[in-house]
Amino acid sequence: MICIGGDGTINVLVTALLRGKVKVPIGIIPTGTVNNFAHKWKISNNVDEAVKTILRGRLQPVDIGECNGQAIISSLVFGSLADISNEVRQTEKQKYGFAAYGYNAIKQIGKNRSHQTLLFNKTFSMSAKVWVCLMTTSNYVGGKKYLGKTEDGLYLTMLNDMKINKLLNLGYFALTGNLRKSTTLTTFDIKEIVVRNIEGEMLETRIDGDKGPKLPVKIKWLPKRVQLYVD
């Protein structure tokens, strides 16, 4: 299968393969706004170079995540950043690129707040007031490297239990995708987790740049699930 598009388009393809319980080699020709997945696997944004990568025929098993039956090829986020991102129109992304998210973040920082959330699996349970929770399949987000290394599992990073004077951390993340320099972090690796909103409102996720399912969600790690053509 050859996929021409960005992370959202690749997600649609991989989700279809997951739900159909089908495994076929995938080639990527990146044409999206951020192309996070392509950056991770060093697939060129140049169409001719991307085609050459596919024709060389070198396959790499790739780890992904799954959320309520939907693939996570790069990232899942919920909380204030997801609220901000869900307000960005496709036309804004096409016209302004990644800057569209930063602009909306600046407009919305004062309006957003934390969400009382329960995270649990078979071995632990945690309740937290979450401003932003980010889960990634690699050390890239927003097309940029933000972790020193890639762990064996989904890497969870969240801003939680913040005071009003720490709102700049939220703005910094919205503009840069970087949570590592924040002083109000909770971080750990997970293979499987259930996330539930304790409050009454319907809290949305955002997966690979597009709207995802609303909480509650069950998320799990799928090692070596996709066969991808790489250099």
C-alpha positions as CSV (number, residue, x, y, z in Angstrom):
1,M,0.0,0.0,0.0
2,I,1.3,3.5,-0.9
3,C,0.1,6.3,1.2
4,I,0.3,9.9,0.0
5,G,-0.4,12.4,2.7
6,G,0.5,13.4,6.3
7,D,0.1,11.8,9.7
8,G,-3.7,11.9,9.6
9,T,-3.8,10.2,6.2
10,I,-1.4,7.5,7.3
11,N,-3.5,7.0,10.4
12,V,-6.6,6.3,8.3
13,L,-4.7,3.6,6.4
14,V,-3.1,1.9,9.4
15,T,-6.4,2.0,11.3
16,A,-8.1,0.3,8.4
17,L,-5.4,-2.4,8.4
18,L,-5.8,-2.9,12.1
19,R,-9.5,-3.2,12.0
20,G,-9.3,-5.6,9.0
21,K,-6.6,-7.6,10.8
22,V,-4.4,-7.3,7.7
23,K,-0.7,-6.9,7.4
24,V,0.8,-5.5,4.2
25,P,3.9,-3.5,3.5
26,I,3.4,0.3,3.5
27,G,5.2,3.0,1.5
28,I,4.9,6.7,2.5
29,I,5.1,9.8,0.3
30,P,4.8,12.6,2.8
31,T,2.7,15.6,1.7
32,G,1.2,16.7,5.1
33,T,1.7,19.8,7.3
34,V,4.1,18.3,9.8
35,N,4.9,14.7,8.6
36,N,6.0,13.6,12.0
37,F,5.9,9.9,11.1
38,A,8.1,10.5,8.1
39,H,10.6,12.6,10.1
40,K,10.9,9.7,12.6
41,W,11.8,7.2,9.9
42,K,13.8,9.6,7.8
43,I,11.6,9.5,4.8
44,S,12.2,12.5,2.5
45,N,9.5,15.1,1.8
46,N,10.8,15.1,-1.7
47,V,8.4,13.0,-3.8
48,D,11.2,11.5,-6.0
49,E,13.3,10.5,-3.0
50,A,10.3,9.0,-1.2
51,V,9.5,6.9,-4.3
52,K,13.1,5.7,-4.4
53,T,12.8,4.6,-0.8
54,I,9.8,2.5,-1.6
55,L,11.5,1.0,-4.8
56,R,14.6,0.0,-2.8
57,G,12.3,-2.4,-0.9
58,R,13.9,-2.3,2.5
59,L,11.2,-3.1,5.1
60,Q,11.4,-2.1,8.8
61,P,8.9,-3.4,11.5
62,V,7.5,-0.3,13.2
63,D,5.8,0.1,16.6
64,I,2.5,1.9,16.9
65,G,-0.2,2.4,19.5
66,E,-4.0,1.8,19.4
67,C,-6.8,3.7,21.0
68,N,-10.3,2.3,21.0
69,G,-9.6,0.5,17.7
70,Q,-7.9,3.5,16.1
71,A,-4.2,3.5,15.3
72,I,-1.7,5.9,16.9
73,I,1.2,6.2,14.5
74,S,2.8,9.2,16.2
75,S,0.9,10.9,19.1
76,L,-2.2,11.1,21.2
77,V,-3.0,14.2,23.2
78,F,-5.8,15.3,25.5
79,G,-6.4,18.3,27.7
80,S,-6.1,22.0,26.9
81,L,-3.8,21.5,23.9
82,A,-6.2,19.0,22.3
83,D,-9.0,21.6,22.9
84,I,-6.9,24.2,21.2
85,S,-5.9,21.9,18.3
86,N,-9.4,20.8,17.6
87,E,-10.3,24.4,17.0
88,V,-7.8,24.7,14.2
89,R,-9.4,24.4,10.8
90,Q,-7.9,22.4,7.9
91,T,-7.6,25.5,5.8
92,E,-5.6,27.2,8.6
93,K,-3.2,24.3,8.7
94,Q,-2.7,24.3,5.0
95,K,-2.2,28.1,4.9
96,Y,-0.1,28.7,8.1
97,G,1.3,25.2,8.9
98,F,2.4,24.5,12.5
99,A,2.1,28.2,13.3
100,A,-1.7,27.9,13.3
101,Y,-1.5,25.9,16.5
102,G,0.7,28.4,18.2
103,Y,-1.6,31.3,17.3
104,N,-4.7,29.5,18.6
105,A,-2.8,28.5,21.8
106,I,-1.9,32.1,22.5
107,K,-5.6,33.1,22.1
108,Q,-6.9,30.2,24.3
109,I,-4.4,29.9,27.1
110,G,-6.4,32.1,29.5
111,K,-9.6,30.2,28.7
112,N,-8.4,26.6,29.2
113,R,-8.1,24.7,32.5
114,S,-7.2,21.3,33.9
115,H,-9.4,18.2,33.7
116,Q,-9.8,15.8,36.6
117,T,-8.7,12.5,35.0
118,L,-8.2,8.9,36.1
119,L,-5.5,6.8,34.5
120,F,-5.2,3.1,35.4
121,N,-4.2,-0.4,34.2
122,K,-3.8,-3.8,36.0
123,T,-0.9,-2.6,38.1
124,F,-1.5,1.1,39.0
125,S,-4.2,3.8,39.3
126,M,-3.6,7.5,39.3
127,S,-5.9,10.5,39.6
128,A,-4.6,13.9,38.4
129,K,-5.8,17.4,37.3
130,V,-4.4,17.2,33.8
131,W,-3.7,20.3,31.7
132,V,-2.0,18.4,28.8
133,C,-1.3,14.7,28.5
134,L,0.8,13.6,25.5
135,M,1.5,10.0,24.5
136,T,4.0,9.4,21.7
137,T,5.2,6.3,19.9
138,S,8.7,7.8,19.3
139,N,11.0,10.7,20.3
140,Y,9.5,13.0,17.7
141,V,6.5,15.4,18.0
142,G,5.6,18.2,15.7
143,G,8.3,17.0,13.3
144,K,11.0,17.7,15.9
145,K,12.9,15.5,18.3
146,Y,11.9,16.1,21.9
147,L,13.2,13.0,23.7
148,G,16.8,11.9,24.2
149,K,15.9,8.3,23.4
150,T,12.9,6.1,22.4
151,E,11.6,3.8,25.1
152,D,10.0,0.4,24.6
153,G,6.4,1.5,24.9
154,L,4.2,4.6,24.6
155,Y,5.9,7.5,26.4
156,L,3.4,9.4,28.5
157,T,4.2,13.0,29.6
158,M,1.7,15.3,31.2
159,L,1.4,18.7,32.8
160,N,-0.7,18.2,35.9
161,D,-1.8,19.9,39.1
162,M,-0.5,23.3,37.8
163,K,-0.9,26.6,39.5
164,I,-2.0,29.6,37.6
165,N,1.5,31.0,37.5
166,K,2.7,27.9,35.7
167,L,0.5,28.5,32.6
168,L,3.5,29.5,30.6
169,N,4.5,25.8,30.6
170,L,1.3,25.1,28.7
171,G,2.1,27.9,26.2
172,Y,5.7,26.7,25.8
173,F,4.5,23.2,24.9
174,A,1.8,24.5,22.5
175,L,4.3,26.5,20.6
176,T,7.3,24.1,20.6
177,G,6.0,20.6,21.4
178,N,8.6,20.3,24.1
179,L,7.6,19.3,27.6
180,R,11.0,18.1,28.8
181,K,12.1,21.5,30.2
182,S,8.9,22.0,32.2
183,T,9.1,21.8,36.0
184,T,5.5,20.5,36.5
185,L,5.8,17.1,34.8
186,T,4.7,13.5,35.3
187,T,6.4,11.0,32.9
188,F,6.4,7.3,32.5
189,D,6.3,4.5,29.9
190,I,3.2,2.4,29.4
191,K,2.2,-0.7,27.4
192,E,-1.5,-0.4,28.2
193,I,-3.7,2.1,30.0
194,V,-7.3,3.2,30.4
195,V,-8.0,7.0,30.6
196,R,-11.3,8.2,32.1
197,N,-12.5,11.8,32.7
198,I,-13.9,12.0,36.2
199,E,-15.9,15.2,35.4
200,G,-19.2,15.1,33.5
201,E,-18.1,16.9,30.3
202,M,-17.1,14.9,27.2
203,L,-13.3,15.3,26.9
204,E,-11.9,14.8,23.4
205,T,-8.6,13.3,22.3
206,R,-6.5,14.3,19.3
207,I,-4.6,11.5,17.5
208,D,-1.9,12.2,14.9
209,G,-3.2,15.8,14.3
210,D,-6.9,15.0,13.9
211,K,-9.9,14.6,16.3
212,G,-9.9,11.2,18.1
213,P,-12.4,9.4,20.3
214,K,-13.8,11.0,23.5
215,L,-12.8,9.7,26.9
216,P,-13.0,7.0,28.3
217,V,-10.4,5.4,26.1
218,K,-8.3,2.2,26.2
219,I,-4.8,2.6,24.9
220,K,-2.2,-0.1,24.2
221,W,1.2,-0.6,22.6
222,L,1.5,-2.7,19.5
223,P,5.2,-3.6,18.9
224,K,6.4,-4.2,15.3
225,R,2.8,-4.0,14.0
226,V,3.5,-2.2,10.7
227,Q,5.9,-3.1,7.9
228,L,7.3,0.2,6.5
229,Y,9.6,0.9,3.6
230,V,12.5,2.9,4.9
231,D,16.0,4.0,3.6
